[in-house]
Amino acid sequence: MATRKITVTVPEELVESIKERVHARGVSSYIAAAAAHQDAMDRLRELAERLEEEHGAVSDDEQRAALDRIAAIDDWHDQQRLRPGAAA
């Protein structure tokens, strides 16, 4: 992926906090990853808004069912990890 150098203004305390944890990766990589994450979240929000416009809002029951399904999948993964002979 091509890169471009830009100038951004960031509070000094934030820069120092980032420098304490990034070491060899560098501040630029850290900030690029944070920007990429925010861009992905913005795109997901836009998708959710488009889907809501097209299909209507998710009901409380639908949301609860989805969260229950996610919890069941998490439980299944936990059980698989704890199986004898399973890779850690």
PyMOL commands that set and color helices and strands:
alter all, ss='L'
color gray80, all
select helices_A, chain A and resi 12-25+27-55+60-82
alter helices_A, ss='H'
color red, helices_A
deselect
rebuild
show_as cartoon
